[in-house]
Amino acid sequence: MQADYDVIIVGGGLAGGCLAIALQQTGLKIAVVEAVSGEQRAKSGAGDRALALASGTVKMLENLGVWQVAKSKATAIKNIHISDQGHFGKTRLSAQREAVEALGYVIVARDIEAHVADLLNQSGIDQICPARVIGLTSGADLAHLSLKRENESLNLSAKLVVGADGGQSSVRKLLDIPQHITEYDQTAIVTTVKPEKNHQNTAYERFTSSGPLAMLPLSDTFAVVWTRTHDQANDLLTLSESRFLEQLQECFGYRLGELSLQAPRRSFPLSLVRAEKMIADRTVIIGNAVHQLHPVAGQGFNLGLRDVVQLAEMIIEQHQANKDIGDAALLQAYAQSRQKDHDRVVNFTNSVVHIFSNEWLAVAAARNAGLTLLDHLPFAKTQLARYAMGLNSRIPDFGKQG
């Protein structure tokens, strides 16, 4: 049977868009299916979120041709300051000490999404938008998608379907892939504040008994991700701006003078969500469709982009060898290659959340001694910096595709 497409990517956001861009010069026939229009995406409040990009992620974005323009909208992280509220322990990481331009970057999601959308529009790749996936079946040779576009029904086939459609993934639901959900009983409050003094490109991660406070440099402001218990977060959201800032200031301190609020406060409950599997017949799910993490250490987007580039590299190699890009062995190899990275990042973020939220005296003393010792061990600091920069994983190169 002749397929309508080689690859259909469901989801035209960052993960789906970057995958399409990675595959655009392969000669494969590709379609991107997106549920919302470009105008709706541009107006979505989700576009206001700040993304922390590890240096390894930036290298991948460079290979995709995305970073060259997006960089002008990003703020470099030159220093990272890690501390534990009410305790003596602290660790400081420095780009200068590690002899790198930056430990990472912070960018507003909307800015990088807009550039990915522009590249996608220039690529000539078919975009079916807005359209919803309402059916998905797989045969021996092809996967079949049923779509609804306004009042029109579409039936398409492909050798491979990729679900890059986020946490509420339609593809995952249609495949009946269960999720494992771990509730943290925490809520994240996100907003933007401006410090009285220059932040000097320093990112702060301050741990408290209720959860971490991340202050990420963004232009001359900070993107704030403040984790509290549900009740504490509800109380903070009902406070006046001045009272909210007093509470934030009490948590962060006055090292950069007084803070002023620059954006509305938003909140979302935190949980760890993992799909039970990543693949099915001629179908694979990536990014937030597979994993949603606690925001501590800002690993979510970085992990998702590694899904994208690993899958793209394997599809390209399979295609260049004139082999079936939807082959079960290829998808199984992809899942196995990503499982270790997923487990490592999930275990790391989970451990950090639980260790630094534990106020038992012995645990508090041990973690603070550890932070202080780490601050005085150059080799250990370099290892932590490499982890923070995402340089402990191989970075696929797309320069040889064609």
KOLNU-712678 format. One line per 10 residues: their letters; for each residue x, y, z of C-alpha. Coordinates in Angstrom, 3 decimals. Layout:
<atoms>
a	X Y Z; ...
</atoms>
This chain:
<atoms>
mqadydviiv	0.000 0.000 0.000; 1.161 3.512 -0.784; 1.388 5.775 2.285; 0.163 9.358 2.182; 3.243 10.282 4.221; 6.416 8.722 5.516; 6.094 10.483 8.877; 3.099 12.188 10.464; 3.986 14.260 13.516; 1.049 15.004 15.800
ggglaggcla	1.819 18.230 17.652; 3.347 21.345 16.122; 4.864 22.860 19.250; 8.522 22.820 20.194; 9.021 19.042 20.190; 7.029 18.335 17.039; 8.322 21.411 15.232; 11.955 20.628 16.015; 11.527 17.026 14.858; 10.031 18.183 11.565
ialqqtglki	12.899 20.640 11.067; 15.444 17.903 11.836; 13.926 15.688 9.117; 13.157 18.340 6.492; 16.161 17.638 4.221; 15.896 13.845 4.238; 13.552 13.538 1.288; 10.935 11.956 3.534; 7.364 13.131 3.031; 6.319 14.690 6.332
avveavsgeq	3.122 16.178 7.734; 2.587 18.031 11.010; -0.878 17.886 12.575; -1.627 20.616 15.123; -4.810 21.120 17.126; -4.572 24.912 17.533; -3.923 27.660 15.025; -0.747 29.715 15.046; -2.734 32.716 16.307; -4.158 30.682 19.209
raksgagdra	-0.705 29.399 20.139; 0.774 32.897 20.024; -1.924 34.189 22.421; -1.741 31.249 24.829; -0.616 32.013 28.373; 1.641 28.944 28.178; 3.903 30.942 25.884; 4.873 33.179 28.805; 6.708 30.374 30.611; 10.476 30.634 30.941
lalasgtvkm	12.569 27.767 29.622; 15.971 26.967 31.115; 18.159 25.686 28.286; 21.227 23.639 29.158; 24.341 24.186 27.039; 23.879 20.747 25.501; 20.359 21.746 24.484; 21.700 24.924 22.885; 24.155 22.827 20.856; 21.257 20.674 19.607
lenlgvwqva	19.246 23.789 18.725; 22.278 25.097 16.814; 22.462 21.838 14.836; 18.778 22.270 13.981; 19.310 25.873 12.833; 16.989 27.168 15.566; 19.394 28.815 17.986; 21.067 31.246 15.593; 18.036 33.572 15.679; 16.558 32.573 19.043
kskataikni	19.804 33.447 20.859; 19.087 37.171 20.519; 16.044 36.710 22.782; 17.857 34.573 25.397; 19.707 35.530 28.581; 22.932 33.728 29.452; 23.337 32.052 32.843; 26.898 32.912 33.906; 26.579 31.740 37.515; 24.391 29.352 39.502
hisdqghfgk	23.906 29.876 43.248; 22.426 26.924 45.180; 21.429 27.388 48.830; 19.228 25.934 51.574; 16.988 28.423 53.401; 17.775 28.726 57.090; 20.954 26.641 56.792; 24.609 27.336 56.103; 25.135 25.159 53.018; 25.649 26.691 49.604
trlsaqreav	27.335 25.851 46.297; 28.272 28.215 43.498; 28.948 27.320 39.872; 30.625 29.660 37.412; 30.872 29.688 33.613; 34.217 31.464 33.902; 35.596 28.729 36.131; 34.394 26.046 33.711; 35.840 28.019 30.754; 32.529 28.158 28.882
ealgyvivar	30.514 31.067 27.499; 27.503 30.214 29.669; 26.224 27.437 31.912; 22.909 27.703 30.106; 20.349 30.194 28.869; 16.847 31.350 29.766; 14.311 32.207 27.097; 10.577 32.897 27.030; 8.884 29.909 25.383; 6.942 32.153 22.998
dieahvadll	10.157 33.557 21.515; 11.613 30.189 20.577; 8.210 28.787 19.550; 7.761 31.666 17.113; 11.117 30.978 15.479; 10.429 27.234 15.195; 7.059 28.080 13.614; 8.781 30.391 11.087; 11.280 27.673 10.137; 8.443 25.175 9.777
nqsgidqicp	6.531 27.558 7.508; 9.639 27.993 5.336; 10.342 24.255 5.145; 7.558 23.291 2.752; 6.448 20.536 5.143; 2.678 19.947 5.025; 0.907 21.451 8.029; -2.636 20.313 8.800; -3.875 22.915 11.238; -6.052 23.256 13.173
arvigltsga	-7.032 19.600 13.227; -7.724 17.015 15.918; -6.748 13.353 15.891; -9.840 11.258 16.598; -8.659 7.818 15.538; -5.412 5.837 15.242; -4.916 2.261 14.072; -1.867 0.380 12.849; -1.485 -2.415 10.321; 1.522 -4.443 9.279
dlahlslkre	2.778 -1.785 6.868; 1.091 1.495 7.770; -0.435 3.502 10.590; -3.794 5.138 9.860; -4.936 8.445 11.354; -8.465 9.860 11.391; -8.572 13.647 11.702; -11.286 16.241 12.177; -10.573 19.649 10.591; -13.524 21.963 11.242
neslnlsakl	-16.393 20.090 9.531; -14.078 17.997 7.375; -12.975 14.425 8.118; -9.560 13.300 6.892; -8.046 9.820 6.755; -4.275 9.667 6.377; -1.654 6.920 6.471; 2.044 6.920 7.281; 4.917 4.546 7.853; 5.469 6.196 11.236
vvgadggqss	3.318 8.365 13.524; 5.009 10.468 16.200; 2.977 11.790 19.126; 4.552 15.094 20.184; 1.275 16.527 21.440; 2.078 17.299 25.059; 0.882 16.207 28.456; -2.703 15.596 27.316; -1.501 13.650 24.296; -4.309 12.416 22.060
vrklldipqh	-1.940 9.876 20.535; -1.097 8.364 23.924; -4.775 8.211 24.859; -5.782 6.570 21.577; -3.058 3.976 22.103; -4.398 3.309 25.636; -0.931 3.762 27.123; -1.324 4.105 30.918; 0.466 6.778 32.935; 2.179 6.471 36.292
iteydqtaiv	1.474 9.614 38.317; 3.303 10.630 41.496; 1.716 13.602 43.259; 4.150 15.952 45.002; 1.373 17.758 46.908; 2.989 20.985 45.751; 1.973 23.913 43.568; 4.340 26.068 41.509; 3.739 29.803 41.374; 5.262 31.457 38.319
ttvkpeknhq	5.721 35.160 37.710; 8.373 37.734 36.797; 10.086 40.159 39.157; 12.649 42.885 38.679; 15.472 43.211 41.238; 16.722 46.552 42.449; 20.328 45.503 41.739; 21.786 43.864 38.624; 21.423 40.081 38.783; 24.755 39.675 36.939
ntayerftss	23.396 36.710 34.997; 23.115 34.589 38.126; 20.454 31.894 38.486; 19.395 31.078 42.044; 18.031 27.760 43.287; 16.987 28.167 46.912; 15.634 25.116 48.688; 13.038 25.424 51.428; 11.057 22.943 53.509; 8.027 23.513 51.234
gplamlplsd	9.894 23.225 47.944; 12.486 25.055 45.834; 12.503 28.685 44.720; 14.107 29.201 41.311; 15.053 32.704 40.161; 16.161 32.621 36.526; 17.760 35.691 34.903; 15.726 36.950 31.952; 16.879 40.235 30.452; 16.963 42.607 33.476
tfavvwtrth	14.339 40.588 35.395; 13.959 37.186 37.047; 11.566 34.463 35.933; 10.280 33.057 39.228; 9.243 29.437 39.820; 8.268 29.187 43.483; 7.174 25.809 44.815; 4.892 25.758 47.863; 2.363 23.410 49.420; -1.103 23.686 47.878
dqandlltls	-2.454 25.663 50.865; 0.541 28.011 50.958; 0.268 28.656 47.226; -3.447 29.403 47.472; -2.742 31.889 50.268; 0.065 33.563 48.298; -2.107 33.934 45.208; -4.792 35.768 47.180; -2.363 38.274 48.742; -1.951 41.802 47.454
esrfleqlqe	1.110 42.425 45.278; 2.950 44.111 48.144; 2.226 41.300 50.606; 3.183 38.667 48.027; 6.495 40.433 47.419; 7.129 40.593 51.162; 6.740 36.817 51.376; 8.933 36.233 48.318; 11.533 38.618 49.688; 11.510 36.792 53.017
cfgyrlgels	12.246 33.541 51.191; 14.863 34.894 48.774; 16.477 37.607 50.886; 17.597 41.131 50.016; 20.937 40.387 48.355; 19.690 42.113 45.181; 17.656 44.785 46.937; 13.894 45.029 46.692; 11.934 43.090 44.100; 9.068 44.513 42.044
lqaprrsfpl	6.372 42.455 40.354; 6.418 42.580 36.543; 3.810 40.004 35.519; 0.643 38.313 36.804; 0.994 35.357 39.145; 0.023 31.973 37.727; 0.061 28.545 39.318; -0.048 24.862 38.429; -0.007 21.684 40.550; 3.141 19.569 40.411
slvraekmia	3.376 15.873 39.754; 5.681 13.383 38.105; 3.946 11.783 35.126; 5.464 8.973 33.083; 3.894 6.953 30.308; 4.154 3.206 30.802; 5.761 2.834 27.385; 7.013 5.037 24.545; 6.141 2.935 21.514; 3.365 0.945 19.871
drtviignav	2.959 -0.456 16.355; 4.385 2.163 13.961; 3.916 4.833 16.627; 6.196 6.572 19.117; 5.475 9.285 21.683; 8.065 11.868 22.742; 8.534 14.878 25.018; 5.765 15.783 27.442; 3.583 13.051 25.996; 5.968 10.614 27.749
hqlhpvagqg	7.253 12.518 30.776; 6.311 15.553 32.861; 8.769 16.452 35.605; 9.007 18.607 38.697; 10.483 21.945 37.574; 13.441 21.690 40.014; 16.700 22.050 38.032; 14.702 22.898 34.871; 15.181 19.534 33.167; 11.842 19.074 31.346
fnlglrdvvq	12.407 20.754 27.977; 16.033 19.620 27.862; 14.987 15.976 28.292; 12.252 16.345 25.672; 14.624 17.796 23.081; 16.973 14.859 23.614; 14.002 12.623 22.713; 13.584 14.633 19.508; 17.189 14.529 18.334; 17.696 10.855 19.210
laemiieqhq	14.583 9.866 17.260; 15.537 12.099 14.330; 19.028 10.637 14.131; 17.708 7.065 14.153; 15.056 7.822 11.495; 17.696 9.455 9.283; 20.077 6.496 9.612; 17.264 4.026 8.888; 16.127 5.997 5.837; 19.652 6.341 4.441
ankdigdaal	20.021 2.567 4.735; 16.769 2.178 2.712; 15.082 0.453 5.625; 11.554 0.802 7.014; 11.403 3.859 9.317; 8.400 2.406 11.162; 10.040 -0.950 11.812; 9.323 -2.409 15.251; 13.023 -3.143 15.875; 13.918 0.502 15.233
lqayaqsrqk	11.251 1.776 17.632; 12.330 -0.728 20.267; 15.944 0.418 19.892; 14.819 4.031 20.280; 12.865 3.243 23.469; 15.804 1.385 24.964; 18.191 4.217 24.068; 15.988 6.792 25.827; 15.006 4.776 28.896; 18.328 5.246 30.702
dhdrvvnftn	18.266 9.042 30.233; 14.629 9.246 31.383; 15.365 7.153 34.486; 18.468 9.170 35.336; 16.764 12.565 35.104; 13.603 11.424 36.902; 15.610 9.864 39.724; 17.744 13.000 40.020; 14.819 15.439 40.196; 12.864 13.147 42.510
svvhifsnew	15.816 12.809 44.878; 16.452 16.545 44.963; 12.791 17.276 45.778; 12.665 14.775 48.631; 16.115 15.400 50.135; 15.724 19.170 50.211; 12.146 19.101 51.503; 13.132 16.975 54.497; 13.618 19.034 57.661; 14.660 16.094 59.832
lavaaarnag	17.772 17.422 61.586; 20.134 14.669 60.465; 19.090 14.986 56.808; 19.307 18.800 56.915; 22.780 18.631 58.460; 23.984 16.062 55.929; 22.745 17.947 52.863; 24.219 21.243 54.068; 27.547 19.624 54.828; 27.351 18.161 51.329
ltlldhlpfa	26.643 21.539 49.724; 29.504 23.156 51.612; 31.915 20.332 50.776; 30.859 20.447 47.130; 31.613 24.171 47.034; 35.231 23.366 47.950; 35.805 20.396 45.612; 36.721 21.640 42.117; 36.339 18.244 40.429; 32.914 17.649 41.984
ktqlaryamg	31.777 21.154 41.019; 32.885 20.526 37.434; 30.875 17.289 37.343; 27.804 19.102 38.693; 28.319 21.913 36.174; 28.548 19.399 33.312; 25.300 17.815 34.495; 23.636 21.232 34.693; 24.916 22.042 31.195; 23.622 18.753 29.782
lnsripdfgk	27.105 17.792 28.588; 27.080 14.296 30.073; 25.197 12.892 27.064; 26.201 12.467 23.429; 24.779 15.202 21.194; 23.553 13.875 17.804; 24.717 15.827 14.751; 22.371 16.429 11.806; 25.030 17.792 9.493; 25.277 14.541 7.482
qg	21.629 14.132 6.592; 20.500 14.197 2.983
</atoms>
